[in-house]
Amino acid sequence: MSVFKKINVGVIGATGFTGLDLIFYLSKHPNVKITYLCATKNLGSEISSFDKRLKKNLPKISSTNKINWKNLDLVYLSLPNGEAQKLINKTFYKFKNLKYIDLSADFRINNLKKYLQNYKIKHKAPKLRNESIYSISEFCKKEIKKFRIISNPGCYATSIQLPLVPLIKKNLININNITIDSKSGYSGAGKNLEKKFTHNNLYKSVHAYSTKQHRHVCEIDQELLKLTKKKIIYTFNPHLLPTFRGILSSIYIYTRGKTTAKELRDTLFKFYKNDTFIKILNLNKSLGTGNVLNTNNCEISVCNTRIKNKFVIFSAIDNLVKGASGQAIQNMNLSYQFPEKCGLK
């Protein structure tokens, strides 16, 4: 598709943290015309009243009932789990040129029993699972354009798969003893944060949660098996930080044989050498989220520890950008064959 052609895009769930980031980046995209901004509340309001960055003349907030689906090429669905599947089920067969990018978990999990177990929702569009693709952009560049439903990955899952997949594929690490410690800014919990987390000093403390079974675990299990053909044994513990954005995942691994930290780092560098948004840092480089905030980048650092054959790999992303809206736009660019960086500079 010509880089000069614009596509008509709608955002459903426009006023959430992820929706607002989506609109911010889409409003700068030269190939996008934002046609609809939808929500269930504040109908008729200007989107700029929710985010001071949005100064461009944009559609007012409307209901999905006002959408003329024939006029849309692509719709982003930034909705609570269980809602996107209903809308897609209603429109998928009627509007055959329409594409969807779903930022919820509705099309992430192939096994519908596991979806029900993890999200307590019976899937309303089971037949459409085969019409969708789960897309971490760096792993799906060729296949993505064949699908109309694109399932955007979870933020934790993105930060974990990007460093691990190349190393597991190369058989460099012990896949039976991996520890993953991830810390996220509170925006990952959405605007209903205070209903989900009721611990004391919410905005001033670090809080560990979902120790036994976080929702992203079944997603990580599924994709690591699919991408590497190996079952991985790991523990995963997420933490909530008193900061708005960012995820830092610390992944503790043991290597096989005499594999060194330099070999791990070189493997990652080679694997991602043509990927704009993946930054492999120098060996033993300290790493935080500061450099990746408000970017679609993932920074990865491989570090030695005091224990022989044990290493820690740090992975940092912005949970609202590479972990959500930025990757969603990257997936759109790949789907329509726009330049991959378009709108994300």
N, C-alpha and C positions, 0 to 999 in steps of 0.2 A: 504494500500500500504506500502511496506517495506520502512523503513527510509533510506535504502541504495540505493534505486532505484532513478535514476536521471530522471527528466523530461526536455524536450527541450522547452525552453521559448524564446519568442520574445518580444521586447519592441518597440512599434510604437509610435513615438513622443519622441525619446530618448534624445533630447538635451534641452528640457524644464526643468524648475526647478524640477517638479515632476518626469519627466523621469530620470533625473540624480540621484535623490534620490533612485528611484526604482532600477536602475542599481547598485548603491552602495550596497544596502542591498541584492539584488539577487546574486551579485558576491561573497558574503560570505555564501550563503545558500548551505548546503551540498547536497541537493536533486535537485539542479537546474544546468542545463547547458544552458548558454545564447547562443542562436544560431543565432539570428538576432537582430540588433539594427538599427532601421529605422527612417529616417527623410526626409524632402523634400529638405533640403539644406546641404551643406558641405559633399556631398557624397564622400566616400573614405577616409574621415578623421578619425583619431583615436579619440575615445570617451574621452580619457584621456586629450585631448587638451581643453575640456570643463569643466573638474572637476579634480582637482589635487588628489582627494581621489581615483580615479579610476586608480590604478597602475597595476592591473592584466591584463594579455593578453586577450583582448576581441575582438569580431568581429568589423570590421570597419563599419562606417555608410553606409547604403545602402538604396535603394529605396524599397518600398513594392513590386514592380514588380519583384524583385529578390528572393522573398520568395518562397521556396518550401513548401507549406502548409502541405503536407503529413508528413513532418519531424517535425512538431510542435505539442506539447501537449497543450500548453497554450500560449495565446498572451495577453499582456497588451496593452491597447489603451489609451494613454495619449495625446488626440487630442482635437482640438477646438470642441465645440458643433456642432453636425450635421455630423461629419466625421466618427465617429466610427460606426454609424448605417449603413452607406453605405458599409463599409468593412465587417461587420458582415453579412449583407444581402447577399453579394456576396459569402460568404464562408460557412455559417452555415450548409446548407443542403448538400454541396459537401464533407465536411470533418467532419464526424460525431463523431470523437473522440476528436475534437478540442474544448477547452474551452476558454472563453474570460473573462477578467476582464476590465471593462470599467470605466475609471476615469472621464469621462465627464458626462453631465446630460442626455445623450441620452436615457437611460433606467431607470432613476430615477422616472419619472412621469408617473403614470398609465393612467391618463386622457390626451389623445392626444390633446384635445382642450386647456387644460391648458399648455401643453408643447409648443404648437404654440403661445399661448398668452405671455408666459414668455420668450421664446427663439427666437421667430420670425422665426421659422424653421418648415416646414411641415415634419412630420416624414416619413422617407423612408422605414421603416421596421415595420409597425404597428402590423403585425401578430406575430412578435418575442417578443412583450411585454410579452406575456404569457409564454415565454420560459426563462424569466429572473427573477432574485431575487435581490431585494434591500437589501444590507447586511451591517448593523452595526454588526460587528463580534459577539459581546456579545449577540446579540438578535437572531442570525440565525445559531447557531452551528450545529444543527441537520439537518435543511432543506437544507443548502447550497450545500451539495454534490449531490443533486438531479438535480441541474441546470447547464447548460453549459454557460449561460450568467450571470455574476455577476456584478451588478451595484454598484460601490463603492460610498458611500455617500459623500455629500458636507462637507467641513470642519466646517463651522458654524453649520450645521445641526447635525454633530457628537457631537460637544461640548455642544449642547443644549439638545439633546435627552438623552444622557447618564445620566445626573443628574435628568432630569424631569420624565422620564418614570416610574421608580420604585415608585416615590412618588405619581404620578397620579394613578397608578394601585392600590395603597393602600388607595386611597381616602383621603389623608392627607392634600391636599392643595386646595384652592379655584381656580377652573379652569377658572373662569371668570375675573380674574384680575392679570395677570402675566406680568411683564415688563422684557424684555431681552435686555441688553446692551452688545454688543460684540465688541472686539477690535482685529484687526488682523495685523500681519506683512505684508509688501507690496508684499512679494513673492506670496501671494494668488491671486494677480491680474495677475501673469505671466510676461513674458518678454516684453509684450507690455504695461506695466504699464503706461508709459508716454503718450500713446495715449488714455488710458481709464481715467486717472486722470490728469487734466491740472491745478489744483489749484497752487497757489504760494507756494514756499518753500516745495515742495513735500516730500523731504527727511529730513525735519527738523520740521514737524508739524503733529498734529493729525487732521484727516479730517473725518467728519460725512457724510454719503452718503446713497442713496436709502432708505430714511426715510419711505416712504409710502409702497413700495412693492419691497423688495429685492428678487432676483430669488430663494433663498433658502426657502422662506416662503411657497410656494406651496408644496415643498418637506417636510418641517417640519409639515405642516397641515396634509398632507396625512399620514405620518408615525405615528404621535401622535394618530390620529384617529384609524389607523389600530392596533397599539400596545395596546392602552388603551380602545378602544371602546367609547371614549368620545371626543366631540368637544371642543377644548381649545381656549379660548379668550386671546390673548396676543398682546403686541406691541413688535416689534423687530427693533433695530437700530444698524447697523454695523458702525465701525469706522476703518479707515486706520491709522496704526501707523508708525512712521519713524524707524522701526526696521525690519529686514529681515524675521524672523520666529516667530511663536507663535500666539496663540489665547487665550484671556482671556474673558470668558463670565460671566457676572454678572447678575444673575437671581433673581429678587425680587418677593417674593411670600407671600401670606397670608395663614395661616393654618386654618383648620377647628376645631372648638371646642377648646379644651385645649391642642392640640398637641404642644409639645415643640421642641426646636432645637435639643435636645438630641434624641428624637424619630425620627426626620428626619434623623439625622446622622446614628443612629442605623439601620434604614430601608435600607439606601444605603449600609452600611457596610455588612449587611446580604445578600442583593441582589447580591453583587459583591464579596462575600467572596472567590469564586473559580475562579475569573477572574484575571489573571496575570497582566494585563496592567491597571487596574483601581485601583487607590490609594485613599482611603477615609481618609482624614486627621482628626486629632483631632478637637474637637469642637472649634469654634472661632479662628481657625488657619489662619493667614494671608497667602495670596496665590498670586503668580505671575507666569509667564511663565518660569522663570529661570530653574526650576528643570526638566521641560519636554522637553526642546529643544534637538533636535536630539535623541529623544526616541519615542517609540510607546505608552507611558503612557498617561493616563488622570488623573490629580489630581483634587479632588473635596473637597471643604470645605464648611461646613454649619456654618453660623454666625448669632448671634442675632443682632437686630437693637434696636433703642431707642423706637420704636413703638410696642405696644402689638400685638402679633400674626403676626408680619411682620418679615420676615427673608430674608437674602440674601445668595444665593448659588453660590459659585465661581467654575468655571470649566476651567481648563487650559490644552491645548494640543499644540503640534507642528502641525501647519496647513499642513506642507509638509509630515509629518510622520503619526501620528494617523489620521490626517485630509485628508490623501491622500495615499502616497506610502506605509507607514507602515501598514495601515489597509488593503490595497490591498494585501500585502504579507500575513498578518494574514488570510485574506479570502482564499488565495491560500492554506495555510497550512490546514485550516479546510476542504476545498474542496477535497484535496488529502489525508486527514487524516495524515498529517505530525504533529509532535509536534507543538503546537500553537506558541511557542516562537522561533521556528527555523528561523535563519537568522536575528532575531530582537533583540538579546541580546546587 
